[in-house]
Amino acid sequence: MTSAPINPILAGCRRCGLVQRVAPVPERHRALCPRCGAVVREALGDRGPGAGAAALALAALILFVPALLLPVMRLEKFGHVRTATIWTGARDLVADGQVAIGLLVFVCSILIPIAKLVATLALGAGLVTGRAGMLTHAGLEWLGRWGMLDVLLVAVLVATVKLGDYADVSAGPGAGAFAAVVVLSLLASARLDPHALWAGETA
């Protein structure tokens, strides 16, 4: 028994916003926007509509372990050397009485990135579909608004530590791992196509 063909769907171009009807795309082909030439829809193939996004999200989750456990900062002040990881940084801030900043570090640098990656992995792997998938994707979009808080977080930490001219600060191996997690997370979000995720529902 053969599956029913997928009917054309309405898709909006992410670059120019043009809404258009897009027919099923043959294997190894892509549908391009007639106005700006951006990719609107790709062939689903045997890997599923979000296989690329799921693979990138999984790689980011694996790298998140060393990003949390390896030192991201090496601080030398008055001859004393101290290293800090993301996890110990949040914990020490709370222990020192700076609860608000410690919670900000924990939420923005640990909780939100993990939630985004897990949601991207679940959507890309097809673990959640239908209304649950719609709600998960909406939550993923909402979490994306808080991505710039990482920049604010760095500014707050620099002001808190009061580096001045008396401290020598250098990045640790955890900083590279965390940067790789950020890049993979951005690529996974860009690779995730919500239209393709709903393609099976329009059959």
N, C-alpha and C positions, 0 to 999 in steps of 0.2 A: 504494500500500500504506500503510495507516494503522499507526501505532505502537501497541503494546499499552498498555492503560490502566495507570496507576500504581495499585497496590494500596494500601489503607490501611497506614500505618506506625505504629509505637509511637514516641511523642515525649514527652519530659519537659519540663514547663514550667520555664523558667529562673527564674521568680520564686518559685513555691511548691513546685516539684518534683513535681507531680502527673503520673503517667505515664498516657497515654491514647492511644487509637487515633484517628488523624487521616486522614480521607479526602482525596483530591485536591481542591485548592482551585480554584474557578473563577477566571477572569481578573478582576482588580480586586477580589478578595475576600481575606479573611484568616480563618484559623481562630483563635478565641480560647479560652483556657482556661476551662472552665466553673466553676472554683473562684475564680480571682482576676481573670479577664478579660484577662490578658496575651496578647500575640500568640504563638501556638505555631508556626504555619506560614503562609506567604504563597504566592500564586500564582507559579509559576515564570516564566510568560510567555515571550516570545521572547528576552529579554536573558540568560537563564540564572539559576541560583539565587543566584549571588554577584556579580552585575553591580555592585550598589551598593557592596559591599565592595571589589571590584577597582578601581572608579573612585576611591574615597577613598584607597586604598593608593597608586595611581598618582600622585594629586595630592600626597600626602605625600612620595613619593620625589622628585618634581620640586622641591618646596620644600626638600628636604633639602640640595640643592646650595648655595643661598644661606645656609642655616642653618649649614653647615660653613665657608663661605668668608667670610661677613660677620662683623664683630666682634660678639661677644656681651657684652663687658665693656670699659668704659673706666676705667682706673685712673689717678688723678692723685695723686702723692705727692711732696711737697717741690718742687712746681713742674714735675715731670717727668710727662708724659702717655704712657701706653702702652695700646694696644688689643690685645685677644686674641680669637682665634677658637677654636672648639672644637678644631680640628685643631692649630693652633699651640700651644694650651694643653697638649694631651697631649704634643706633641713637645718643648716646652720643659721640661716636668716631667721627662721621661726624660733630656734633655740635662743637666739640673741635678743628676742623680743620684737623683731621687725616682722610681725606676722603678715601684714598686708603685702609687703614686698616678697616675702617668702611664698605666699599663696599665689602671687602674680607669676613668679618664676615657675612654680609647679603647674599651674593651669596653662600658661602660654607656651612653655617649653617642653612639657611632658604630656599633660592630659589632652590638650587640643590636638597636637600632632598625631598622637596615637589614635584618637577617635577618628580623625580625618583619614588616616591610612587604613584603619579597619573598615570604615564605611566604603572607601574606594575599592578595597579588596573584595568586599561582599557584593558590591554592585558589579564589578568587573567579572567576577567569577560566577555571577548569576545566582548567588545564594539568597538574594532577596529580589522579588519581582512584584509586579502588580502594584497595588496601593502601598504595600510596605516598601517597595523600591522607590516609589514616588516620594514618600515621606523621608526615606533615607537620603535621597538625592537632595531634597529640600534642606535637610539638616546639614548636609555637606556644604551646600552653598552658603548657609548661614555661618558655619564655622569658618569659611574662607574669609569672611569680613574681618576676622580677628588676627589675620596673618601679620599685619603691620605692627602688632603689639610687640613682636620680637625686637623691632628697632627701638621702641620705647623702653623695652626691658633693658637693653644694653645701656641706654642713656641713664636709666635709673640706677643700675648697678655701678656704673662709673662714678656717678655722683655720690653713691653710698660709700664706696670704698675710699673715696677721696684720694685718688692716686697722686696728684700733684707731681712734684719733681723728686719725691723721695722714694718712689717705688718703680721697680722694673717689671713690666708685665709682658709675658709672651704667651702665645697660643700653644695649647697642648694637643696631643693626638686626637682627643675627643672632639676638638673643634673641627678638624677635617672630616671626621665621621658625621658630625652633626650637619655640616655643610652638604655632604653627600646626601644625607636624608632629606634636606630641604630641596635639593635639586631633583631627586627622584620623586618626591611628593608633588612638585610642580609639574613634572613630566607626566606623572600618572593622572593628575587632574586634567591636563590638556588632552591626554589620550582617551579619556573616558567620554564616550559619545552618548548622551541621554536619548537621542533619537533612535540609535541602534538598540539600546536597551529595551525600547518599547516596540521594536519592529515585530517581534513575535506576537504581540497583543493585537496587531492590526491585521493579522492574517485572516 
